Amino acid sequence: MNFSTFSILLLSLSLIIVSHAPLPAIGIGLHESLCGETNENARCLELLKGDPRIAGAKTDSELCKLILRFAMKKGIETQKYLKEALKKHPSPNLKECATTLYDGVIGSFKSALGELGEDDLTASYDAGVASDGPTTCDRALDEAKLKDPSIAALDKDILLLSSIAFKAIEKLPS
């Protein structure tokens, strides 16, 4: 084997190895890769900055747990906001959002977290079902003609977190 053949073989092998390297090895964090799979990459990255530990996740499993805990926290914060809004604008529809619907959101994220590692299929289902709460809440508030951009933004973030959590769980090995 002459030098040029050896060089080409070595270059080809190097390219194959580099092209199969996991993304974190080339400077992209797991959460950045995950956000790239959403329809809202920039908002995803901005939202996940809310928990700096997410950016430091080293494994898909760790990332899932951190995202689900963060999603639960955001669900609780949104529910508190809705309960405060209910004091100013009493409405059966807003009450449904603040209680039943967001109890379901928080419960779904909590259930998904509990299922991780034991039944990832159920965990991904639970993470996805968390989107039902903000979707139904938006419809209920539209019916009641309650327009609050803050609530709409919070609901949109919960929808995105549900999608992010679902995608993160899908990455776990079966």
N, C-alpha and C positions, 0 to 999 in steps of 0.2 A: 504494500500500500504506500503510495507516494504521499508527500507532504500536503499537496492540495486536496487530495481525496480525504485524507485524515482531517484536515481543517474544515472541509464542507460537512463531513460527518459530525464533527464536534459541534459546529455551529447549528446544524439541524437538531441535534440532541438537546442543545441548550435552549433553542426556541421552543421545542416541545415541552421541556420541563417548565420553563417560564410561563407558557400559555396555560398550563394546568395548575399553576400555583394558586392557592386560595387568595381571595381578595385582600384580607388583612396583611398578607405578606408583601403586597405591593402598595401599602399605605392607605387602603380604604378600610374603614372600620365596619364591623358587622352591621351596625345600625345604619350606616350610610348605604351599604349595599341593599339592605332591606327597604329603606326609604326610596331607593331608586326603582323598586318594583311597584311602588304605589303611583297613583295618578297625580299625587300632590307632593312631589319630592321636597320642594323647598319648605312647605308647611310642616311636613313630617319631620324634617331635620330641626326646624325651629321648635316644634312641639316637644320633641324628645330631649331638647336641651333642658327642659324642666327638671330632669333628673340626670345630673352629670355622670352618675355611675353607668348609665346606659351606654355612653360613648366608650367606656372602658371595658365593656363585656368582652370576654375572651372566647366564650363558647356560645353556641346557639341556645343551649339550655339556660345558661346564665342570662342571656339576652331576653329570652321568653319570660323568665321569672321577673326580671326588672321591668319589662314592658307591662306585664299584667299587674304588678303592684302599682306602677305609675298610673295605669288606666283606672284602677280601683280608686286611687287617690283623687284623680281628676273627676271621676264619677261622683265621689262624695262631695268634692268642692262644688260641682255643678248643682247637686241636689241642695246644698246649703244656699246657694245663690237663688235657686228656684223658690225655696221656702221663704227667703227674705222678700222676694218679688211678690209672693202670695200675700204677704202682709200689706203691701201697698196696693195690689190689684187683685182683690179676692175674686176668684173665678173657679168654677168646678173643673174646667179644662186645665188650668194652671196647677190646681191641686192634684189632678191626676198625674201630671208631669212630675211634680215635686215628691209625690209619694209612690204610687204604684209603679209608674214607668221607670223612675230612677232607682227604686228598690231593685227592680229587675236587672237594670244595667249593672249595678254594683254586685248583685248576686251572681250574675253571669261571669263577670271577670273573676270573682272570688272562686266560683266553681271551676273555671278553667285552670286557675292556679293550682287548685287542689288535685286536679286530674293529671297535671303534667307528670310525665315519667311513668304513670300507671296506665292511663288510657288517653293517649294523645289525640285520637280521633274525636273523642268526646270533648276534650279540652278545646280543640279547634272549633267544634260546633258551638260550644258555650261562648267562646270569644266572638264568633260571628253573630250569634243571637243577641249579643249586647247592643248591636246596632238597631234592634227593634225599638228600644226605648226612645232614643232621640228622633227616629223616623216618625213614630206615632205621636210623640210630643209636638213635633213641628206641625203635623196635620191637625192636632187638637187645638193648638194655638191659632192656626189659620182659621179654623172653624169659628173660634171665639173672637176672631178679628183682633187678636193681641199681637201686635208687631213690636218685638223687642230685639234689636240687632245683637245685643249681648247674649241673649238666650240662643238665638240662631247660631252665633259663633261658637258657643259652648257645645251645642248639640252637634255641630259640624266637627268639632274636635273629637268628641266621643265617637262619632261615626268613623273618623279616621283612625283613632286608636283601636277600635274594633277590627278594622281592616289590617292594621299593622300587626296586631296580636295574632290574628288568624294566619297571616303570611309567615310570621316568626315561628309559629307552632308547626306549620307545614314543612319547615326546614329541618325539623328534628328527625333524627334517624328512626326508622320504623322499628 
